Amino acid sequence: MKFSKIIFAAAIALIFGYVPAPAHAAAALRTVASSDVAASQFLGRWDLTLKAPDREWPSWIEITEDGGQLKARMTSRWGNARPLPKVEVSDGKLTFVSPKEEEDSKSDLVFEGKLTGKNLIGTVNGPDGTTWHWVGNRAPALVHTRTPQWGKPVQLFNGKDLTGWHPDKPGAPEWTVQNGTIVSPGHGHELINDRKFQDFKLHIEFNCGKDANSGVYLRGRYEVQIETESQAEPPSHHTGGVYGFIAPSPELPRTPDVWQTFDITLIGRKLTVVQNGTTIINDQEIPGITGGALDSHEATPGPLYFQGSEKGHVAFRNIVVTPAT
């Protein structure tokens, strides 16, 4: 074949080989792009409030995208943050599923919601068989750019009685004051301080009995674990860890029936925990609320509270908060 014929044939192939994409294919491309944009609006961390008939439950979810797939981890009404088996966005609607085994429910909880302004508004099939409503607000970054100035230390326990403290509900076994210490009842109520703080330093001494479990909740939302019976659980469930989020490193040996100290600094989301003089968490970010939080309003000050609903007995003394000003 002559070179001129080759050029002519190639030109004809180029002309007739080009076929514009059909309209439905172009529409499909637009749909994919639109879907990607819609999904991106849901990415990030959200503070959730579940509205049951009898009360409101704090919760939290973080939605991310990895290789074109949406993923989510969630802190539900209790327990720790955990990955969800399903999260998707379709036609502007967010759906995510929390397994029934985690929810004390006969069926999986299916959350459905849409963006209304900057907030999420949705419903979920409650474990009581009714439809619950829920709202989600974007979790605040809580980033601080200046060095805090420290105020006057505040003694939260007078060593005599529970003045300045209150239970989360009536009727459960009572906390007591014994020999100048506050002692948890075991399978009782939570004990909440009356004062609220935003950024602060906390000094506290604790004595955890054998096979006992408690925790110190910062701002009423983030649990720093205290235990002598969670060896088989993940490291973040061990003493000094932020439950479900941050493991202590190094992890100190379990020592039941011995007085120990925590010196805790919380600035925004950044946490430092010093146990018995050893730094076990160093200026790490707390992603969201832990199970058992009093609320999910992370931008606001909150109280110190001690967990009393777990087993065993834990004693506390010398509880001093130094607030940032």
C-alpha positions in Angstrom: 0.0 0.0 0.0 1.3 3.4 -0.9 2.1 5.9 1.8 -0.6 8.4 0.5 -3.3 5.6 0.8 -2.2 4.8 4.3 -2.6 8.5 5.3 -6.0 8.6 3.7 -7.2 5.5 5.4 -6.0 6.7 8.8 -7.8 10.0 8.3 -11.1 8.2 7.4 -10.7 5.9 10.5 -10.2 8.9 12.7 -13.2 10.7 11.3 -15.6 7.8 11.4 -14.1 6.1 14.4 -15.1 9.0 16.6 -18.5 8.5 18.0 -19.9 11.0 20.5 -20.9 9.6 23.9 -24.7 8.9 24.0 -26.8 11.2 26.1 -27.5 8.5 28.7 -23.8 8.0 29.2 -23.2 11.7 29.7 -26.0 11.7 32.2 -24.5 8.8 34.0 -21.2 10.7 34.3 -23.1 13.7 35.7 -24.9 11.5 38.2 -21.6 10.0 39.4 -20.1 13.4 39.8 -23.2 14.7 41.6 -23.2 11.7 43.9 -19.6 12.3 44.8 -20.4 15.9 45.7 -23.4 14.8 47.7 -21.3 12.3 49.6 -18.5 14.7 50.3 -21.0 16.9 52.2 -21.4 14.2 54.9 -17.7 13.6 55.4 -16.2 14.5 58.8 -17.1 14.2 62.4 -20.6 14.7 63.7 -22.0 15.1 67.2 -25.3 13.3 67.3 -28.2 13.5 69.7 -30.8 10.6 69.6 -34.2 11.6 70.9 -35.9 8.7 72.5 -39.4 9.0 74.1 -38.0 9.2 77.6 -34.6 10.9 77.2 -31.9 12.1 74.8 -28.9 9.9 74.1 -25.5 11.4 73.0 -23.7 9.8 70.1 -21.0 10.5 67.6 -20.0 9.4 64.1 -17.0 10.0 61.8 -17.5 9.4 58.1 -14.5 9.1 55.8 -13.8 8.1 52.2 -11.1 5.6 51.2 -10.6 4.5 47.6 -14.0 5.7 46.6 -15.7 3.8 49.5 -17.4 5.5 52.4 -16.4 4.2 55.9 -17.7 5.2 59.3 -17.0 4.6 63.0 -19.5 5.4 65.6 -19.8 5.9 69.4 -23.3 4.8 70.2 -25.2 5.2 73.5 -22.6 3.2 75.4 -19.4 1.2 74.7 -16.6 2.5 72.5 -16.1 3.9 69.0 -16.4 1.0 66.4 -16.5 0.6 62.6 -20.0 0.3 61.1 -20.9 -2.4 58.6 -22.7 0.0 56.3 -22.7 3.6 55.4 -23.9 5.1 52.1 -25.2 8.2 50.5 -27.9 8.0 47.8 -30.1 10.7 46.4 -28.8 13.1 49.0 -29.8 10.7 51.9 -27.3 9.3 54.4 -27.9 5.8 55.7 -25.8 4.0 58.2 -26.4 0.8 60.2 -25.4 0.0 63.8 -25.6 -3.8 64.5 -28.2 -5.1 66.9 -25.6 -6.9 69.0 -24.1 -3.5 69.9 -27.4 -1.8 70.6 -29.3 -4.3 72.8 -32.0 -4.4 70.1 -33.9 -7.2 68.3 -32.9 -5.7 65.0 -30.2 -3.5 63.5 -30.6 0.2 64.0 -30.9 1.8 60.6 -30.2 5.5 60.7 -31.4 7.7 57.8 -30.8 11.4 57.5 -30.5 14.4 55.3 -28.7 17.7 55.5 -30.9 20.6 56.5 -28.7 23.7 56.4 -25.5 22.7 58.2 -27.1 20.1 60.3 -28.2 16.5 59.9 -31.8 15.6 60.6 -33.0 12.0 60.6 -34.8 9.0 62.1 -33.9 5.6 63.4 -35.8 2.5 64.3 -35.4 2.6 68.1 -34.7 -0.6 70.1 -38.0 0.0 71.9 -39.9 -0.5 68.7 -40.7 3.2 68.1 -39.2 5.6 65.7 -36.6 7.9 67.2 -35.5 11.2 65.8 -31.9 12.4 65.8 -29.9 15.5 64.9 -26.3 15.9 64.0 -24.1 18.9 64.3 -20.6 19.1 62.9 -18.1 18.4 65.7 -16.1 21.5 66.6 -12.3 21.5 65.9 -11.5 22.9 69.3 -8.1 24.1 68.1 -6.2 26.5 70.4 -3.4 28.7 69.1 -2.3 30.4 72.3 -0.6 29.1 75.4 -3.2 28.8 78.2 -3.0 31.0 81.3 -3.9 29.1 84.4 -6.3 30.3 87.1 -6.6 29.4 90.8 -6.8 25.7 91.7 -10.2 24.5 92.7 -10.6 21.7 95.3 -13.6 19.6 94.3 -13.8 17.3 97.3 -13.8 18.6 100.9 -12.8 15.2 102.4 -15.9 15.0 104.5 -19.0 14.6 102.4 -20.4 14.8 98.9 -21.1 18.5 98.9 -20.8 19.7 95.3 -21.6 16.3 93.8 -24.8 14.7 92.6 -25.8 11.3 91.2 -27.0 11.0 87.6 -30.2 9.3 88.7 -31.9 8.3 92.0 -32.4 4.8 93.4 -29.1 3.2 92.5 -26.5 2.2 95.2 -25.0 5.3 96.8 -21.4 6.6 96.6 -20.0 7.0 100.1 -17.3 8.9 101.9 -14.9 6.7 103.9 -11.8 7.8 105.7 -11.6 11.0 103.7 -12.1 9.4 100.3 -15.0 9.0 97.8 -15.8 5.4 97.2 -17.7 4.0 94.3 -20.6 1.6 95.1 -20.2 -1.0 92.3 -23.1 -1.3 89.8 -24.5 2.0 91.1 -25.0 5.4 89.6 -22.5 7.9 88.2 -21.2 10.7 90.4 -21.2 14.2 88.8 -19.6 17.3 90.0 -21.7 20.5 90.1 -19.1 22.7 88.4 -18.3 22.8 84.7 -14.9 23.4 83.0 -13.7 23.9 79.5 -9.9 23.7 79.4 -8.1 22.6 82.6 -5.5 20.6 84.5 -6.7 17.9 86.8 -4.8 16.3 89.7 -6.5 13.2 91.2 -5.5 10.3 93.3 -7.3 6.9 92.9 -7.2 3.4 94.5 -8.7 0.7 92.3 -9.7 -2.5 94.1 -9.2 -6.0 92.7 -11.3 -6.8 89.6 -12.8 -3.3 89.7 -13.6 -0.8 86.9 -14.4 2.9 86.9 -13.4 6.0 84.9 -12.9 9.7 85.1 -15.0 11.6 82.5 -13.6 14.9 81.4 -16.1 17.6 80.5 -18.6 14.7 81.1 -17.7 13.4 77.6 -14.3 11.7 77.5 -13.6 8.7 79.7 -10.0 8.2 81.0 -10.2 4.5 82.1 -9.4 3.1 85.6 -9.5 -0.7 85.9 -7.9 -3.9 87.2 -9.9 -6.4 85.2 -9.7 -5.5 81.5 -6.6 -7.4 80.5 -8.4 -9.2 77.7 -9.8 -6.0 76.2 -8.1 -3.6 73.7 -5.3 -1.4 75.1 -7.4 1.7 74.9 -9.7 0.1 77.6 -6.8 -0.1 80.0 -6.0 2.2 82.9 -5.0 5.7 81.6 -6.5 5.1 78.1 -9.2 7.2 76.5 -11.9 4.5 76.1 -12.0 3.2 72.6 -9.7 5.9 71.2 -6.3 6.3 72.7 -4.1 3.6 74.3 -1.7 4.5 77.1 2.0 4.2 76.1 3.8 3.0 78.0 1.1 1.1 79.9 1.9 0.8 83.6 1.4 -2.5 85.5 -1.9 -3.1 87.1 -1.7 -2.5 90.9 -4.9 -3.1 92.8 -5.4 -1.6 96.3 -2.6 0.9 95.8 -2.9 4.7 95.6 -2.0 6.2 92.3 -2.1 9.6 90.6 -3.3 11.1 87.4 -2.2 14.5 86.3 -4.4 15.3 83.3 -4.3 18.3 81.0 -7.1 18.9 78.5 -6.8 21.9 76.0 -9.4 21.8 73.3 -9.2 18.2 72.0 -5.5 17.8 73.0 -5.0 15.5 76.0 -1.9 14.7 78.1 -2.1 12.1 80.9 0.6 11.5 83.4 0.2 8.5 85.6 2.4 8.2 88.7 4.8 10.6 87.2 5.0 8.8 83.8 3.5 10.4 80.7 1.3 7.8 79.1 -0.6 10.1 76.7 1.3 13.0 75.3 -0.7 15.9 73.7 -2.9 13.6 71.6 -6.2 14.4 70.0 -9.5 13.0 71.3 -11.6 12.4 68.2 -15.0 12.4 69.8 -17.1 11.5 72.8 -16.8 8.1 74.5 -19.7 5.9 75.5 -21.5 7.0 78.6 -21.0 10.7 77.8 -23.6 13.1 79.5 -24.1 14.9 76.2 -22.5 15.4 72.8 -22.2 19.2 72.9 -18.4 19.2 72.6 -18.0 23.0 72.2 -19.4 23.7 75.7 -17.9 23.3 79.2 -18.8 20.2 81.1 -18.3 18.6 84.5 -16.0 16.0 85.9 -17.7 12.8 86.6 -16.8 9.4 88.0 -18.2 6.1 86.6 -20.0 4.0 89.3 -22.0 1.7 87.1 -19.2 -0.9 86.6 -18.3 -3.5 89.2 -16.0 -3.3 92.2 -14.9 -0.4 94.3 -12.6 2.5 93.4 -11.7 5.3 95.9 -10.8 8.9 95.0 -9.2 11.7 96.9 -7.3 15.0 96.4 -9.4 16.1 93.4 -8.1 19.5 92.2 -8.9 21.3 89.0 -6.9 24.2 87.7 -9.0 26.0 85.0 -7.5 27.8 82.0 -8.4 31.5 81.8 
